[in-house]
Amino acid sequence: MLPDAPNPPLTCQARRSRWRRLAWVLPALVLLAQAGRVSARPAVQSGSLPQTLAIALRFEVPRVAATLTEAEAGDLTAFYDVGDGRPAWLDTDGRASSLAHAAIAMLGTAADDGLREADYDRPDLVRRLGGLSGGTPAEAALFDVRLSAAVLRYYRHLHFGRVNPRTLGLPFGGTSDRHVVPDLLRTALRAGRLAEATRLLTPPFTQYTLLRAQLARYRALAAVTGPALTLTATLRPGDTFADLPGLHRRLLTEGDLPADAPPPASPVYDETMAAGVRRFQERHGLDADGVIGPATRAALEVPLSRRVRQIELALERLRWLPDLAGGRVIVVNVPMFRLWAWDHLPTSNQPALSMKVVVGRALDTRTPLFIDQMEYVVFGPYWNVPSSILRNEMRPTIRRDPGYLTRQRLEIVAGPGDGSPVLAATPENIARLGQGGVRLRQRPGPRNSLGLVKFMFPNENNVYMHDTPATQLFSRSRRDFSHGCIRVEDPAALAAWVLSDLPGWSRETALAAMQRDVNRRIDLADPVQVVIFYTTVIVQPEDGSVHFSDDIYGHDARLERVF
């Protein structure tokens, strides 16, 4: 049944809307009472059906709306307020239309998108559908309104997500959208094209379509998974393993071994099996060395039903995203430690650029999730030392060893801009660090903590992308080492792509600008959308393989508690 969810305190606008609904209902109640319909609920009579149904609808809409959330009640009321007084799902003889049958069937496919069929009252609707013949106008109207409420809720969940991300402290979602769900449903019903409304409200991203297909695949795999592996010790190529057939079956299931790979002829863990394990490790964000140690054992022991849940949570997060069509887009998936750049979304799944990234430490300096626009690139950047790093890491060293400033190319400056005057490193000025008025920055150069270039999308978190001299970190499988900003593996390639709409920029010119140690800002002709995002499963755009990662920040766990 549609839940009797408590509504939040009413705003002035909501109170006015409620009074309008009451004003709409009272005349209907009077007419129903006069007709003797309210209590008697007689069977449908064809002669008076259109007028009687219209009156019954005016009674049932606010009654059902009172059981919904405020947003859902607003959708339902708007859907009928702008209508012509006729039911949405019934023919003139009071029978359910073909669109009603199609809608109830559609609600039965909610699980295909990782949603819950139980949220949409389908069994009750099927029961009411069967009782329409010989029923009362009030019962027919109630069926009509409840079906509208269920479809509107389903469309809201499909388009915006079942969970409001802002309740989790994430700056995604909201109601700003080019699709108004009640209007779209009304238009679809008038045109007899319900499937078109469903298509328009389904997230348009290729990644969503691919993950939706993998959801069906992994559900099927989870339903036939054999017994768990009995791995208890590290397994290296050349070792013997009694349950090698079980390992072979596990790798074959997810496609890490070719479909025609024959079962092992002996208990020796050979190179063929090791190649399958390396493929499994690469897909699960592990060191792809073919050695089955503790981390690989743990990944192999994760039940496929858990992988199904990860896909469901990833689909929900994709529903939170706004329309990203119309321009270039950079997406960073934090737990995947990966950046992709597209010339155009959502129609193209093949990225123009892909590279590894380093993100904020899971323990204390997590990279925040948000959407913004990249506006300019700075070659030869200054690194303005954050107050937390100054306070906790640098100031004690500077007090003990003033020469540390010179060796690290650090300088004390007054004022906020790159052109601020440099102050002498006197004991008095060193003492002023961290007290306001002066700050510490590192001059441009190869040893600068930001490397040779940074990419700016001004935001309240003061997070940006940049080069790094610590390139050895990109060889790690897990790469959460930063203070929150995002370090990119190939900054020259990213700079060339970002600046490609300006004349004269290429990888070579970007590399030349990076080597000059001169602070230089280049404004983009058109801002580039930047999405800092989080899913623990993706279908790799480059080859279509399914990759899983650890929930490094615990965002999956928090979403799952309310999903």
Secondary structure, DSSP 4 states (H G I P E B T S, - for coil): ----PPPPPPPHHHHHHHHHHHHHHHHHHHHHHHHT-TTT-PPP-GGGHHHHHHHHHHHHHHHHHTTS-HHHHHHHHHHHHTS-SS-SSB-TTSPBPHHHHHHHHHHTTGGGGT--GGGGTHHHHHHHHHT-TT--HHHHHHHHHHHHHHHHHHHHHHHH-SS-GGGGT-S---S--S--HHHHHHHHHHHT-HHHHHHHHS---HHHHHHHHHHHHHHHHHHT--PPP---S-B-TT-B-TTHHHHHHHHHHTTSS-TTPPPPSSSB--HHHHHHHHHHHHHTTS--SS-B-HHHHHHHHS-HHHHHHHHHHHHHHHHH----TTS-EEEEETTTTEEEEESSTTT--S-SEEEEEEEE-TTT-PPP-EEEEEEEEEES--EE--HHHIIIIIHHHHHH-THHHHHTTEEEEESSSTTPPEEP--HHHHHHTTSSSEEEEE-SSTT-TTTTEEEE---TT---EE--S-GGGGGSSS-EEESSSEEES-HHHHHHHHTTTSTT--HHHHHHHHTT---EEEEEEEEEEEEEE--SEEE-TTT--EEE---TTSHHHHHHHH-
